[in-house]
Structures are given as C-alpha cells and as structure tokens.
Amino acid sequence: MSAEELAEQADKSEPEKGRWSQAEQLLALVADRVAGLAYLYASANTESKSKRPKVPEPIRRPGAQLAKPKQKITDAQAETLWSMLNGGAA
C-alpha cells in the first residue's frame, strides 16, 4: 500500500468492527486505566476555580457501541424530581 492508502485506511478505521486478541483487549484496558489515573491526578491537583480536565474516552473495542451522550435534565424535570424526593408525590 502507498502512504496515501495507509493514511486513508487509518482515517476510516473502525476498530469496533474488527477482531482483537486477548492481548489487545488487555492492552486497551490498561491504556484506559492509565488515562483514568492521569485524569484523577490532574483533577486532584487542579485549583478549585480552574477549568477541570476532560474525562478521557475509552478506546473503542470490537463489538462495543459508541457511548451515547447523557441526557441533561431540564428545569421542569429537576423541579418534579425535587418535589418527589421531598414527599410531594405521596
């Protein structure tokens, strides 16, 4: 393959559609855990008013779907939840 073809394949790669060995799975797990520890270390050593670091995304794995973004709660939903927690629904 030429360098252009390799670059194109790298840009279009979808690791979740391939097959990984157990060693590759374990290596991805270790990389995710190291990224998590680095995030925790950076978060713990960031001043309280500074911008927090972004939570690292795990490495995509074969057969795994991309994580869906969490739905944010609206003010109306928060008010309903608050009233239910404080005995308003009884």
ABEGO torsion letter per residue (X at the ends): XBAAAAAAAAAABBAAABBBBAAAAAAAAAAAAAAAAAAAAAAAABBAABBBBBBBBBBBBBGBBBBBBBBBBBAAAAAAAAAAAAGAAX
